[in-house]
Amino acid sequence: MATAFSPTKLTATVPLHGSQENRLLLPIRLAPPSSFLGSTRSLSIISSPRLIHANAARRSPVVGVQEVVKEKKATNSLLITKEEGLELYEDMILGRSFEDMCAQMYYRGKMFGFVHLYNGQEAVSTGFIKLLTKTDSVVSTYRDHVHALSKGVSARAVMSELFGKVTGCCRGQGGSMHMFSKEHNMLGGFAFIGEGIPVATGAAFTSKYKREVLKQNCQDVTVAFFGDGTCNNGQFYECLNMAALYKLPIIFVVENNLWAIGMSHLRATSDPEIWKKGPAFGMPGVHVDGMDVLKVREVAKEAVTRARRGDGPTLVECETYRFRGHSLADPDELRDAAEKAKYAARDPITALKKYLIENKLANEADLKSIEKKIDELVEEAVEFADASPQPGRSQLLENVFADPKGFGIGPDGRYRCEDPKFTEGTAQV
């Protein structure tokens, strides 16, 4: 017998634009059983009757879940223009080429510590970030190089930061896991999982406060990227609750690459379908093929539009796959070779290239020209980073003490770290 808590399959509607009284509603079809990536069951629209009635009374009628992007059925309708397609391709090639170069530089001893590469996940970064404005904010994880590049931070600045040079976006003090740029509203990569989600929630609260309290014309949104392993952490649940409660302009993007370091997502989570957690907090949950940049982009458009018009947050689960180990120090022996080969065959860059050519949005020469341009850009970034100076000793205690007369400054007004005796026994800077 069904109870008030039994999952019930429903046909839901998702608002696209307009006021609640005059809003266009899109009927969402029930999803067929899916075998995509790590999914173990049908990705259908699931909501309980109690959730529907409770949410209808206090917020927008968004109570169902969209499984993947709605299909464009018009015969002459394309998902993107030629200009958009070339922009997406260039951004994805930049991310892939940059990360491949990082691997070379790491093994040559130009980078130190942990370096986590993004190969295979480019469709997620490009699909979301290339829709944002410069004043919109992005919060990342330790796998943050490509997010920074998509947001507009130069390849020079990111590579120099990886080299630990003063010309890096954090002056060499952040390194691989802590890309930050105030100019581009790239609010940081965060080494500990879940650490960036409260920062992103705070940024979204700032946007809402500016618009509703300070009466500023602020329509900025925030996109928070994080992995599947983070979705079992407390910060994730707390921030989903707060974002839904205050209807904050934020999109929570789960980059589900199926592995949390060496732990399979299917072994670590009681219900592997993360998108279901959105409706539990009163926000839409969306599942999308994270290996297809066009599907990601269509879902991102809807989520960003909802946030800008004040309809609140969206949880988007992008099922994707990383082509390399967890970090460059990971021998990647835990994942089955057949599994890796399966997803390598679904390379998102190859898929976009095929779409552009088949739809006559670009030809091989156009794409080869982009690839050549990016190869030269990345090589120049390496040369620039290699030739850049190391941070000076005076940087050692910068950004540590707020009081300029504090521990870091000696009686003569100079940084104490400039005294050779002060740094005796510590690592050479």
Solvent accessible surface area in square Angstrom, and as a share of the most:
residue,aa,sasa,rsa
1,M,231,1.03
2,A,84,0.65
3,T,85,0.49
4,A,44,0.34
5,F,155,0.65
6,S,29,0.18
7,P,105,0.66
8,T,48,0.28
9,K,129,0.55
10,L,55,0.27
11,T,96,0.56
12,A,10,0.08
13,T,48,0.28
14,V,6,0.03
15,P,0,0.00
16,L,33,0.17
17,H,104,0.46
18,G,40,0.38
19,S,59,0.38
20,Q,101,0.45
21,E,158,0.71
22,N,125,0.64
23,R,35,0.13
24,L,99,0.49
25,L,80,0.40
26,L,37,0.18
27,P,92,0.58
28,I,15,0.07
29,R,152,0.56
30,L,81,0.40
31,A,13,0.10
32,P,91,0.57
33,P,117,0.74
34,S,27,0.17
35,S,100,0.65
36,F,39,0.16
37,L,16,0.08
38,G,11,0.10
39,S,15,0.10
40,T,81,0.47
41,R,113,0.41
42,S,31,0.20
43,L,0,0.00
44,S,3,0.02
45,I,1,0.01
46,I,44,0.22
47,S,5,0.03
48,S,25,0.16
49,P,55,0.34
50,R,138,0.50
51,L,39,0.19
52,I,45,0.23
53,H,133,0.59
54,A,55,0.43
55,N,3,0.02
56,A,58,0.45
57,A,93,0.72
58,R,145,0.53
59,R,30,0.11
60,S,7,0.04
61,P,44,0.27
62,V,4,0.03
63,V,21,0.12
64,G,1,0.01
65,V,2,0.01
66,Q,9,0.04
67,E,27,0.12
68,V,46,0.26
69,V,14,0.08
70,K,53,0.22
71,E,115,0.51
72,K,93,0.39
73,K,159,0.67
74,A,65,0.51
75,T,136,0.79
76,N,147,0.75
77,S,46,0.30
78,L,77,0.38
79,L,41,0.21
80,I,7,0.04
81,T,73,0.42
82,K,92,0.39
83,E,126,0.56
84,E,50,0.23
85,G,0,0.00
86,L,41,0.21
87,E,78,0.35
88,L,0,0.00
89,Y,2,0.01
90,E,51,0.23
91,D,11,0.06
92,M,1,0.00
93,I,18,0.09
94,L,23,0.11
95,G,1,0.01
96,R,40,0.15
97,S,24,0.16
98,F,0,0.00
99,E,0,0.00
100,D,51,0.26
101,M,28,0.12
102,C,0,0.00
103,A,5,0.04
104,Q,85,0.38
105,M,6,0.03
106,Y,44,0.17
107,Y,144,0.55
108,R,160,0.58
109,G,39,0.37
110,K,75,0.32
111,M,5,0.02
112,F,164,0.68
113,G,54,0.52
114,F,122,0.51
115,V,1,0.01
116,H,9,0.04
117,L,4,0.02
118,Y,1,0.00
119,N,8,0.04
120,G,0,0.00
121,Q,2,0.01
122,E,1,0.00
123,A,0,0.00
124,V,0,0.00
125,S,0,0.00
126,T,1,0.00
127,G,0,0.00
128,F,0,0.00
129,I,5,0.03
130,K,57,0.24
131,L,42,0.21
132,L,23,0.11
133,T,67,0.39
134,K,116,0.49
135,T,78,0.45
136,D,0,0.00
137,S,13,0.08
138,V,0,0.00
139,V,1,0.01
140,S,1,0.01
141,T,23,0.13
142,Y,36,0.14
143,R,15,0.05
144,D,0,0.00
145,H,1,0.00
146,V,2,0.01
147,H,0,0.00
148,A,0,0.00
149,L,8,0.04
150,S,4,0.03
151,K,17,0.07
152,G,41,0.39
153,V,6,0.04
154,S,58,0.37
155,A,7,0.05
156,R,105,0.38
157,A,19,0.15
158,V,0,0.00
159,M,0,0.00
160,S,0,0.00
161,E,0,0.00
162,L,11,0.05
163,F,15,0.06
164,G,23,0.22
165,K,15,0.06
166,V,43,0.25
167,T,50,0.29
168,G,8,0.07
169,C,34,0.20
170,C,28,0.17
171,R,102,0.37
172,G,18,0.17
173,Q,83,0.37
174,G,20,0.19
175,G,20,0.19
176,S,11,0.07
177,M,46,0.21
178,H,73,0.33
179,M,0,0.00
180,F,85,0.36
181,S,13,0.09
182,K,168,0.71
183,E,116,0.52
184,H,31,0.14
185,N,40,0.20
186,M,0,0.00
187,L,40,0.20
188,G,6,0.05
189,G,3,0.03
190,F,37,0.15
191,A,28,0.21
192,F,155,0.65
193,I,77,0.39
194,G,5,0.05
195,E,68,0.30
196,G,6,0.06
197,I,3,0.02
198,P,58,0.37
199,V,63,0.36
200,A,0,0.00
201,T,4,0.02
202,G,37,0.35
203,A,21,0.16
204,A,0,0.00
205,F,89,0.37
206,T,63,0.37
207,S,11,0.07
208,K,38,0.16
209,Y,97,0.37
210,K,74,0.31
211,R,61,0.22
212,E,84,0.38
213,V,83,0.48
214,L,92,0.46
215,K,162,0.68
216,Q,85,0.38
217,N,148,0.76
218,C,12,0.07
219,Q,99,0.44
220,D,34,0.18
221,V,1,0.01
222,T,1,0.01
223,V,0,0.00
224,A,1,0.01
225,F,4,0.02
226,F,4,0.02
227,G,25,0.24
228,D,4,0.02
229,G,22,0.21
230,T,3,0.02
231,C,1,0.01
232,N,70,0.36
233,N,41,0.21
234,G,40,0.39
235,Q,63,0.28
236,F,0,0.00
237,Y,73,0.28
238,E,120,0.54
239,C,11,0.06
240,L,0,0.00
241,N,79,0.40
242,M,89,0.40
243,A,0,0.00
244,A,4,0.03
245,L,109,0.54
246,Y,95,0.36
247,K,63,0.27
248,L,0,0.00
249,P,5,0.03
250,I,0,0.00
251,I,0,0.00
252,F,0,0.00
253,V,0,0.00
254,V,0,0.00
255,E,8,0.04
256,N,1,0.01
257,N,11,0.05
258,L,14,0.07
259,W,35,0.12
260,A,34,0.26
261,I,111,0.56
262,G,27,0.26
263,M,78,0.35
264,S,18,0.12
265,H,6,0.03
266,L,83,0.41
267,R,185,0.67
268,A,51,0.40
269,T,14,0.08
270,S,120,0.77
271,D,40,0.21
272,P,13,0.08
273,E,5,0.02
274,I,0,0.00
275,W,2,0.01
276,K,49,0.21
277,K,34,0.14
278,G,0,0.00
279,P,9,0.05
280,A,78,0.61
281,F,48,0.20
282,G,9,0.09
283,M,4,0.02
284,P,8,0.05
285,G,0,0.00
286,V,10,0.05
287,H,3,0.01
288,V,0,0.00
289,D,15,0.08
290,G,0,0.00
291,M,3,0.01
292,D,39,0.20
293,V,4,0.02
294,L,12,0.06
295,K,67,0.28
296,V,0,0.00
297,R,13,0.05
298,E,10,0.04
299,V,5,0.03
300,A,0,0.00
301,K,74,0.31
302,E,20,0.09
303,A,3,0.02
304,V,10,0.06
305,T,59,0.35
306,R,9,0.03
307,A,0,0.00
308,R,54,0.20
309,R,68,0.25
310,G,26,0.25
311,D,15,0.08
312,G,0,0.00
313,P,6,0.03
314,T,4,0.02
315,L,0,0.00
316,V,0,0.00
317,E,0,0.00
318,C,0,0.00
319,E,5,0.02
320,T,0,0.00
321,Y,1,0.00
322,R,3,0.01
323,F,51,0.21
324,R,80,0.29
325,G,8,0.08
326,H,20,0.09
327,S,7,0.05
328,L,14,0.07
329,A,63,0.49
330,D,50,0.26
331,P,99,0.62
332,D,24,0.12
333,E,142,0.63
334,L,129,0.64
335,R,11,0.04
336,D,87,0.45
337,A,77,0.60
338,A,71,0.55
339,E,49,0.22
340,K,56,0.24
341,A,65,0.50
342,K,109,0.46
343,Y,9,0.03
344,A,54,0.42
345,A,88,0.69
346,R,82,0.30
347,D,23,0.12
348,P,1,0.01
349,I,15,0.07
350,T,84,0.49
351,A,49,0.38
352,L,3,0.02
353,K,49,0.21
354,K,124,0.52
355,Y,45,0.17
356,L,0,0.00
357,I,60,0.30
358,E,110,0.50
359,N,50,0.26
360,K,181,0.77
361,L,17,0.08
362,A,10,0.07
363,N,82,0.42
364,E,88,0.39
365,A,71,0.55
366,D,45,0.23
367,L,1,0.00
368,K,120,0.51
369,S,69,0.45
370,I,17,0.09
371,E,39,0.17
372,K,130,0.55
373,K,109,0.46
374,I,1,0.01
375,D,69,0.36
376,E,93,0.42
377,L,72,0.36
378,V,3,0.01
379,E,91,0.41
380,E,60,0.27
381,A,0,0.00
382,V,20,0.12
383,E,118,0.53
384,F,58,0.24
385,A,0,0.00
386,D,70,0.36
387,A,91,0.70
388,S,11,0.07
389,P,80,0.50
390,Q,122,0.54
391,P,26,0.16
392,G,39,0.37
393,R,93,0.34
394,S,37,0.24
395,Q,10,0.04
396,L,72,0.36
397,L,29,0.14
398,E,36,0.16
399,N,133,0.68
400,V,90,0.52
401,F,86,0.36
402,A,110,0.85
403,D,82,0.42
404,P,99,0.62
405,K,178,0.75
406,G,22,0.21
407,F,106,0.44
408,G,4,0.04
409,I,38,0.19
410,G,10,0.09
411,P,141,0.89
412,D,105,0.54
413,G,52,0.50
414,R,148,0.54
415,Y,67,0.26
416,R,89,0.33
417,C,0,0.00
418,E,57,0.26
419,D,69,0.36
420,P,98,0.62
421,K,159,0.67
422,F,71,0.30
423,T,16,0.09
424,E,126,0.56
425,G,89,0.86
426,T,84,0.49
427,A,88,0.68
428,Q,174,0.77
429,V,78,0.45
